[in-house]
Structure formats: structure tokens, C-alpha cells
Amino acid sequence: MDDFVIVGAGPAGIFCALELVKQGVTNITLIDRGKEVTKRYCPRREQNIECVACKTCDITSGFGGAGAWSDGKITKDVTGTVGGWMSDFISMKELSELIEYVDQTILSFSNGGDR
């Protein structure tokens, strides 16, 4: 039996699993209804048509969520122009530290790329 089941393998689900592993939890299941990245297909992108509203969207579903198809911006900038105003809930210092932590965690899984 699993200690934790995480539903959704977007950035929040991935980071939840990583944090649990850091706490010593090893019996985790991470599930997502989407396909793996290499098997995703979007008619709109491939055929240059309007969105056909697929039952399970290959852009937003699957490991990494929509971020798997983007330029990698899954963090929020401190100006609030992307993702809202987190500084309404935590201090700017905490926000900057959190963004740095997320960036460093993502980079730790990269193949040597930089920001």
C-alpha cells in the first residue's frame, strides 16, 4: 500500500513528490491522466486549426503539465506579472527565496543547461 498518492503530475504534483522523498518517504504513487511527453499530440498545433477540445488535452495533461510544452517558465516573477501576487500572502524575502529554491531544484535535474 502507498503512503501517498499524488493526483496530477504537473509542477505542484512533481514538487510534492520531491518534498516527500526529501522527508524520507519512499512509497509514493504519482498519477496523471495524460500521456508521456513523447506521445502527446495536439491537432491545433499540428494542423494549424482551432482547438477541438479533446477529452484529455495533451497540452495540459501529462507529466510536467503544460510546462512540458513551454519555454520552462513554471515559476512566478516577483513583479506579479506572471502568476499573480504571491507577495499578498508571503513576504518578498520569502517569495524570492521560494523562487530561487524552485529554480535550483529544476536546474538540479537539467543536463547542464543554465537559466
C-alpha positions in Angstrom: 0.0 0.0 0.0 1.2 3.5 -0.8 2.0 6.0 1.9 1.0 8.8 -0.5 -0.9 9.0 -3.8 -0.5 12.3 -5.6 -3.0 13.0 -8.3 -1.6 15.3 -11.0 1.9 15.3 -12.4 2.1 19.0 -13.1 4.6 21.2 -11.3 2.7 21.0 -8.0 2.5 17.2 -8.0 6.1 16.8 -9.0 7.3 19.1 -6.3 5.1 17.4 -3.7 6.7 14.1 -4.6 10.2 15.6 -4.4 9.5 17.1 -1.0 8.1 13.8 0.3 11.2 12.0 -0.9 13.4 14.5 0.9 11.5 13.7 4.1 12.3 10.0 3.6 9.0 8.8 2.2 9.7 6.2 -0.5 6.3 4.6 -1.1 4.7 7.3 -3.4 2.5 6.9 -6.4 2.2 9.9 -8.8 -0.6 9.6 -11.3 -1.8 11.7 -14.2 -4.4 11.1 -16.9 -2.2 12.5 -19.6 0.3 10.8 -21.9 4.0 10.9 -21.6 5.6 13.9 -23.3 6.8 12.0 -26.4 3.3 10.6 -27.1 1.4 13.8 -26.8 -0.4 15.2 -29.9 -2.3 18.4 -30.4 -4.4 18.7 -33.6 -4.4 22.5 -33.2 -0.6 22.7 -33.3 -0.1 20.0 -35.9 -2.9 21.1 -38.3 -3.0 24.9 -37.5 -6.7 24.8 -36.7 -8.9 26.0 -33.8 -8.8 23.9 -30.6 -11.0 20.8 -31.0 -11.5 20.4 -27.2 -10.0 17.0 -26.8 -11.4 14.9 -23.9 -8.0 14.9 -22.3 -5.9 17.8 -23.5 -2.4 16.7 -24.5 -1.1 20.2 -23.9 -2.1 20.5 -20.2 -2.3 16.8 -19.1 0.7 14.5 -18.5 4.0 14.7 -16.6 5.0 18.3 -16.3 1.6 19.7 -17.3 1.5 22.5 -19.8 5.1 23.4 -18.7 6.4 20.4 -20.7 5.4 22.3 -23.9 6.5 25.7 -22.8 9.8 27.5 -22.5 10.0 26.3 -18.9 8.5 29.3 -17.0 6.8 27.5 -14.1 8.0 30.0 -11.6 6.5 33.4 -10.9 8.4 36.6 -11.1 8.4 38.9 -8.1 6.7 41.7 -10.1 3.4 39.8 -10.2 3.2 40.0 -14.0 3.2 36.2 -14.2 1.1 34.0 -11.8 -0.5 36.7 -9.6 0.6 38.5 -6.5 2.1 35.9 -4.1 3.5 38.8 -2.1 0.0 39.4 -0.8 0.4 36.1 1.1 4.1 35.9 1.9 6.9 38.4 2.3 9.0 39.5 -0.7 12.0 37.9 1.0 10.2 34.6 1.4 8.9 34.8 -2.2 12.4 35.4 -3.6 13.8 32.5 -1.6 11.0 30.2 -2.8 11.6 31.2 -6.4 15.3 30.6 -6.0 14.6 27.2 -4.4 12.3 26.1 -7.3 14.8 27.3 -9.9 17.6 25.5 -8.3 15.6 22.3 -7.9 14.6 22.4 -11.6 18.2 23.1 -12.6 19.4 20.1 -10.5 17.5 17.8 -12.9 18.8 19.6 -16.1 21.6 18.2 -18.3 23.9 21.1 -17.6 21.8 23.9 -19.1 21.7 27.3 -17.5 19.0 29.9 -16.9 
